[in-house]
């Protein structure tokens, strides 16, 4: 059955199946009690990181622009959704319904911030774009650190100086307390919701790639001058990819924040380190390879925990594994190995796909010839 | 009426007058050649016509519509498609997808329809596949439709670029040195293809070329550009025997 489908459809089904199988395996392990508390606590962040990696891959791999501020959009989503949930903790009784609304609000707000930042940033290219997104990511994090938000019988109060400046009535409740952040967010996230959100993210990104808009975005990545010459509006499609990517990061933020009792915008959570970590997932998973992003996110999140047994050498082994993963991903020998024994090949029983192999060999030949011609 | 009418086109880059007082009129269905020594301003004329540069002065009329100063996307929608001197394909997309991007504005279902796979998606994608495949057949590329564009041999990449340009259903096709880097056999085949495209699609074609065999073989009329100015214009045979033209190419 898998053989007769289009290559892209087959590859997408493998990706969905991989996530679902991983979910079932994890759920079975958890219910039989063979997973440590530590790993159990990592399950929701794992889903959030996977969503972040997939969404950043849309910007870096599909649109082809290096963004270093992805954690900023996550930060927006996390704070907006957590504030919403805390404000409505009593007025919306149904936990799931409240969480779904919070996620939608997170996605919309992160998307709007994405568009606002995208307007100036997407005029730039390459290194410059990376530097400016890095700056915006830090700005968002630092703005979150000075926001005070409170609710009382008169409504919502807001200031950026200190909590006592909110001038609330005696029944007032502080929602966001500056650098201390949000405490007491309802604990609505769980592994199942996380996996469902990851599947939705995959659905959106993979379907986008295999549609008219996705082709336009990839055309811009490969050659913007040619894309323009055949009538593709560069600004529109760059903005589309960037804002969808930001929206999905907002969703990941909502998932992340509803898993924590205390949410503060530290540099570990939402700063530069986080953005780089997401980028590492994307790069090691293979730029433009959606399935790889998820695998890399899972491996690199679990690895430090699994290596606790060899505590002293933990970071040493982690670094060596990063290098090994990189070699497996991009060295010619690694690529060859995957072509022969990868998941796609194993399901495709007819052995190596000859047309494609022939194509690759030709590529080397043609690239050389092409250079001479131009 | 002429499909393309250019009057007094000119552009200056700082003190350099790259194109000056350029006039050109092409009839529908004509195969027109633009030749001239290196640096004469031929590609600049193409860039002016496709909105890459904004002309300093002059008017460009396409099929009765003034397209002067419009941007590249608008000009493509108005009906000019081009290929490039150095091939510009979407290297990482498949051959079929390269042509399908050319159909971008013809089957314009929205992003939401694409993401949520609403009924319009399947219908439009099927029509796009059919149309793209029929274009690939014309250029004998249908066998390689699933190859990555960068894996095609050089000659076929040139053909694919032409197929992609034709997918936008232009009124006028601009070819920038289509035979560059081709051997005599490939050039001969290319001449057949260009003629075939003109007849099959009833296309008007303006091409820049250095290969005089190709120019004299297929172009009906020529303009010769030298130092940004038109040296001579007319039927191919006359122009190529003009002593001024020979002097511009070979020197005194």
Interface residues (C-beta under 8 A of the other chain):
Chain A: X7 X203 X204 X207 X208 X210 X211 X212 X213 X214 X215 X216 X218 X219 X221 X222 X223 X225 X226 X227 X228 X229 X230 X231 X232 X233 X240 X288 X355 X356 X359 X360 X362 X363 X366 X367 X369 X370 X372 X373 X374
Chain B: X50 X52 X72 X73 X76 X77 X81 X82 X84 X86 X87 X88 X89 X90 X91 X92 X93 X97 X100 X101 X102 X104 X105 X107 X108 X109 X111 X113 X114 X115 X116 X117 X121 X124 X125 X128 X146 X147 X148 X150 X151 X152 X153 X154 X157 X164 X165 X167 X168 X180 X181
